[in-house]
Amino acid sequence: MIVTPGEKHGPPSDAIVLFDGSDFSKWSGSDVEVQWKIKGKAMEVVRGAGNIKTVQPFGNVQLHIEWRTPEKIENKDYRGQLRGNSGEFLMGLYEIQVLDSWENETYYNGQAGSIYKQHIPLVNACRKPGEWQTYDIIFRIPEFNEDKTLKNLAYITVIHNGILIQDHVELKGPTVYVGYPEYHYHESKLPILL
């Protein structure tokens, strides 16, 4: 197989482009149509509109994400997890934290680039609020035996703004907000959730 690199920062020839700036045709809302909006060829989260997920399911994946947090901080009391908080959920289960971590302290395994509540990033590579940032993610799914017991753990590598911040780390299970993560059987391909 031959893959042609993209020209001028474009996607390679074998890429599946999930958003091209024009519509949400490759995304669906939680239970309804996508309620987010398109502003200047970028997706913009609408407060209270819920999550969105890809129509197509994915397993092992190399993913390029471009994101930015609000330039203006509306409320000076917004610190920690209250500043530009979102997440990239591989398979809808394994979260890479998206957060305004520029001069913004929070708990160590909840900052931008953390594998939420599991692995802290090697460094804080965040740009200032309002500036575009990138995640380049390589995700290897967990594998299950025929009897649905765990065979192999999931692994993830994350490069944030060109800097390695997660180096083939072992996932302890899907993201949980309280308690300890543990694996339960799931399909080998599931949608990506934002």
SENUMI-979926 format. One record per atom (N, C-alpha, C, O, CB): y, z, x; residue in one letter. Coordinates in steps of 0.05 Angstrom, whole numbers, plus 5000, padded with zeros to 4 digits. Each point is the difference from the previous one (the first is absolute). Glycine has a CB too. Layout:
<atoms>
YZXA...
</atoms>
This chain:
<atoms>
497650005017M502450004983M502550005018M500150155020M497450094943M504449605030I502649995014I502150114982I500349924977I498249685050I503150584984V502350124985V502549925015V500350065024V496950334958V504649495004T502649925012T502050224997T500550084977T498549435014T502250595031P502050204997P502449914984P500649765000P498050425044P502750004942G502349934984G502349925018G500250095022G498350214942G503349535026E502349925014E502450184993E500350074977E498049465025E503350545018K502450164996K499450244982K501350044980K501549555026K495350575002H499350254987H498749964973H499850194984H504050025039H495349554971G498649954975G497150095002G499050075021G504049544970G495650394986P497250095000P498149795013P500649765000P500450504959P496849835052P498049815011P498749844978P500350074977P498950245061P499549484970S498949804980S497950124982S499649904978S501449755054S497750574976D497950114983D501050244983D498350134987D498349725047D505950214967A501150234986A500049964970A500449784990A502550325050A496750124946I500450014971I502750134996I500350245005I494749784983I507049835003V502750114997V500150144972V499749874979V502449775051V498350624970L500050154975L502750014987L500250064976L496250215043L505749674996F502749994987F501749825017F500350045024F499250434957F501649325006D501649815014D503050014993D501649835007D494449884995D504750504983G502850044993G500749884973G502350034991G498749975056G497149874940S500749874975S498950124974S501450004980S498849605047S497450524974D498950114976D497850205006D499250045023D501949544953D497950565003F497950205003F497349894991F498350154991F505150215002F496149385010S497649884990S497450105013S497949984988S504849625003S497550525033K497650105013K499850314997K498450135014K501949495018K501350494950W500150294995W499850064971W500749844983W502150225058W496350184953S500050104972S501050285000S499950145021S496249564967S504950394989G500950274997G497650194995G497749904998G506749944984G496150425017S497850194995S498549944974S497649955001S505050395024S498849654953D498749944975D501449774985D499049904980D499550575017D503849455014V501649794986V501049805021V499150015024V502350324940V500249495028E501349815018E501650155021E501050224995E499149434969E500250235060V501650125021V502850064990V501449834989V495949925046V503650504969Q502750084991Q502050025024Q502350064995Q495550194968Q501349695061W501849995023W501749764997W499649834982W497150415048W505449734988K501749774998K500149855027K499350115021K503450124943K498249535034I500449845025I503049995005I501649924983I494249805009I505050365032K502850015007K500249875028K499050115020K501950314952K500549355029G500349875026G497449925013G499850035025G504450224980G493949654980K497449925010K498350235010K498149965015K503949614997K498650684980A498550235007A499150154975A501550004980A500950045064A495350094957M499250174978M501750255001M500550115022M494749714978M505650284977E501450265000E498750184979E499649924977E504749865038E495050464994V498850194983V502050094979V502350055006V494650115030V502249864939V501750104979V499050284994V497750044993V503249504987V500950665023R499250284996R498650034973R501149924979R502850235050R493849984971G498550054976G498349774990G498750034979G504950285010G496549475025A498549764990A497050005008A498649824992A505749935011A494950445013G497250025008G499349825023G501749875012G497350244942G498449895053N498949865022N499649704993N500049934976N497850495041N501849425004I499149734996I497649965018I499750145020I504949694968I493649985005K497749955016K499549705001K500849854982K497250605006K500649465033T499349725002T498049924979T498350164992T502649865057T499449744941V498149894981V497349955015V497950064989V505849724984V496550135051Q497649945016Q499150265015Q501650155010Q499849374996Q496050534994P499050235015P499649935030P499649775006P498150414953P502550025058F499749965029F498150215012F499950234989F504749565013F494150145019G498350195016G501250035027G502350095003G493649794971G502650045047N501050005027N502549815000N499849784989N495650325032N506749994991V502549854998V501850055024V500150215011V499549804939V501949785057Q502350025018Q502449954982Q500249784987Q497350075055Q504350334956L502249994981L502750035013L500450185017L496550014948L505049645028H502750025010H501850084976H500049864980H499249795057H502250574966I501850114979I502850025012I500450095022I495850174956I505749655006E502850045007E501350174979E499649954976E500749605048E501150664985W501250194981W502650125010W500649995024W494750114960W506250014998R502450155008R500550224979R499349974977R502649625047R499450624985T500750214983T503049974993T501449855013T495150465007T504449824958P502849974992P502050065023P499650205015P499149914938P503349735050E502050045021E501750244994E500750165018E499449354991E500650524966K501750234992K498350224988K498349964982K505549725009K496650565019I498650234990I501750124978I502150115004I495649985041I501349874930E501650074976E500650304999E502250084992E495749544984E500250545031N500350294998N499650135027N497849965012N500750034940N503450155059K499850115027K497850215002K499150075022K505849854984K494250184971D497750195000D497349865003D498050135003D504750174968D497449435027Y497549855004Y499250005029Y501249875017Y499949844943Y496850455046R498950025026R497049994998R498950024978R505150255039R494749715006G497150015000G498849784983G500749765003G499550725005G498049604974Q498649814983Q501749884977Q499149824986Q496850445024Q506649834988L501849894979L501549755009L501449884984L499050594998L499449465043R501549775010R498349755004R498449985018R504650345005R497349494958G498749745003G497050025001G498749875017G505349975007G494850324960N497150065001N498449804984N500549954976N500550535030N497049405007S498249824987S497450005016S499550175017S504349544965S494550105013G497449985015G498749744996G500349864980G499250625015G499049455025E498349755001E497150104998E499050125019E504549615009E495250224950F497350104996F498049775003F499849834983F501950534986F496849645053L497949805004L497850074981L499150234998L502249705051L497649874938M497950034979M500950194978M498450104985M498249825051M506050134962G501150194980G499250295007G500550184983G499249464983G499250415057L498950275007L501050125026L500350245002L495849624973L504549985045Y500650095027Y503049955006Y500849775004Y494450155011Y506450294986E502949975001E501250015028E499450185016E500750034939E501649595050I501750015023I502850064989I501049864983I496249805045I503950564981Q502550104988Q502449825007Q500349915023Q497950554980Q503449484977V502549865003V502250214993V500050114978V498149425011V503650525030L502050224996L502449955019L499649895022L496750444964L506049745005D502350005018D499750245019D500750234993D502449554971D495950175059S499650215020S502049995022S499750135021S495549864969S507049865006W502249995020W501650264997W501250064980W499049435018W499750685023E501550255001E499550164974E501850114988E501749685042E494050224962N499250124975N497450155004N497849885001N504549774971N497850615031E497650165005E498450044974E501150034978E501250205060E495149764965T498150064978T497550115013T499850025025T502149624944T496150425016Y497550095012Y498849785016Y500249764994Y498950564968Y499649765060Y499249815021Y498149784990Y500249775010Y500450595022Y497649694949N498149794991N501049874975N498449894985N497950365037N506349774973G501249864977G502349825007G501349884983G497450504990G501849595053Q502249835009Q499249714999Q497749934997Q504050445033Q500249454973A499549715000A497949945020A500050095023A504749824963A493449925006G497949915018G497650195001G498049945013G505449835012G496850464962S497750185000S497849884982S500649874980S502450545030S494549654997I497949964980I500150264984I499150215010I497849485020I504250294947Y501050234985Y498050234999Y497849974991Y504949724982Y498350545037K498550255001K497650005019K498350184999K503349904955K498149705062Q497749995019Q500849965029Q499150155017Q498449664946Q504350005042H500749945028H503049965003H501249854985H494349935022H505650375012I502949965006I500349755017I498249935016I502750574981I501349365001P500449775018P500450105029P500950225005P501249514957P497250105057L500350065028L503050055007L500650175016L495349564995L505850124976V502950025004V501549944974V498849884982V500850005067V502850204949N501749924977N501549755009N501750005017N498950494966N498749285004A501149745007A501949904979A500549764998A495450145028A505250284957C501749924978C502749905009C501250105019C496550234953C503349475013R502749915002R501750154980R499050154983R499549395033R504250414986K501950144982K499549914971K499049784995K504450245043K497450154943P499849924972P501449744995P502249955011P497650544976P499049344996G501249744993G499249785019G500449764994G503350484988G495049825041E499149795018E497149934994E498450174994E504849995042E496249584967W497349914995W498150115021W500750015024W501049584954W495950485014Q497950115018Q497449854994Q499849874979Q502550585023Q495949565016T497449874996T497750195006T500250185018T501949384994T495750404974Y497450115006Y498149775004Y499949824983Y501050614991Y497749575048D497749815003D497650185001D499750175018D503049475007D495550324956I497850184995I497449855003I499649784990I503250504978I495349855046I497349895002I498250224988I499950225009I501049495033I497750224936F498450194985F497149914999F499449774992F504650364981F494250055035R497149954998R499050194978R500350245002R499349625047R499250034930I499150164977I497750185007I498649955020I503049684951I498050585013P497650165004P497749834989P500349834983P502250625013P495149615014E497649864991E498150214988E499850225010E500749415025E498250284943F498150184987F497249895000F499649765001F504150404970F494350025030N497249924999N499349914971N501650034982N497350295056N498749574959E499149914974E500050234979E500549964977E496749695046E502350604987D499950234982D502850124995D500350214989D495149895027D506649754993K502950074997K500950245017K502250114995K497449714959K498850255066T500950215019T501649855022T499749765004T496350554986T505749845024L501749895021L498349915024L498450155010L505450144974L496749465025K498749905023K501950005024K499350095022K497749624949K505450185025N502049995022N502850074988N500749934978N496649715046N504250514992L502750084992L501949775001L499549795012L499650675005L503249574969A502249805002A501750065024A500250235009A499949724941A501149845061Y501850035024Y502549844995Y500049804986Y496150265045Y506150044981I502649864996I501650005026I500050205015I499949934936I501549655053T501949985022T502649914987T500149834983T496450055052T505850254973V502649934989V502049965023V500250165018V498850104940V502449525040I502249945019I502550004983I500349844981I496749885051I504950464975H502550034985H502349895016H500550115022H497650304954H503249395014N502249885015N499349925028N501550035019N501650234953N494449645031G499049915026G498950225018G499349945023G504049704974G496650604993I499150235016I497450114988I499850054976I505050065037I493149925004L497550114991L500450304992L500850165016L496649525014L502050384944I500350284991I497450124990I499850244998I504949654990I493349945005Q497350104992Q498149825015Q499949754996Q501650424958Q496849955064D498349845017D497150034992D498650175010D504749895027D495849764945H497250004990H499150284993H497950105009H501249505020H502450534953V499450284992V497949994978V499849824984V504850335028V493750064989E497950034980E501050144975E501250215002E495549825036E502849854939L500950124975L497850194990L497749945001L505149654988L498250645002K498150214991K499249964971K498350134989K503850195043K499249484955G499549944972G502549904988G502049975014G494450374983G503649604977P502449914986P502250215001P499450245004P497849474966P505250215026T502350185000T499850204976T499549924978T503449735044T497550604985V500250214979V502650165007V500750035023V494250004970V506450064986Y502550155004Y499450305004Y501650145013Y500849524960Y495550445015V499250285003V497050005006V498549864987V505250314981V495549995051G497250015007G499349835024G501749905014G497350194938G498449885052Y499049855023Y498849734991Y498549994981Y500550455043Y501749344990P499049744991P497049985005P498950105020P505549704990P494250074972E497249945004E499349744987E501249924980E497750575022E499249375010Y499249744990Y498350024975Y498350184997Y501949645049Y500350004935H498349954977H499649704999H501849855007H499950574967H496149495017Y499449724999Y502249854985Y501050094979Y494150015023Y505749675008H501749814986H499349725008H498649965020H505150384977H497349464989E499449725005E501149935028E501750145011E498549754940E498849885060S500949925026S502649845000S501149955021S494150034992S505849954963K502649884998K501450124975K498950014978K499449555044K504150524983L501750124979L502949915004L500749935022L496250474973L504849614985P502849925003P501650185019P499350245003P500449584951P502350075058I502050145016I502050114980I500949864982I498549855060I501450544961L501950134982L502550085014L500050105023L496250074950L506149785014L502650095011L501150204980L502250115004L498749455020L
</atoms>
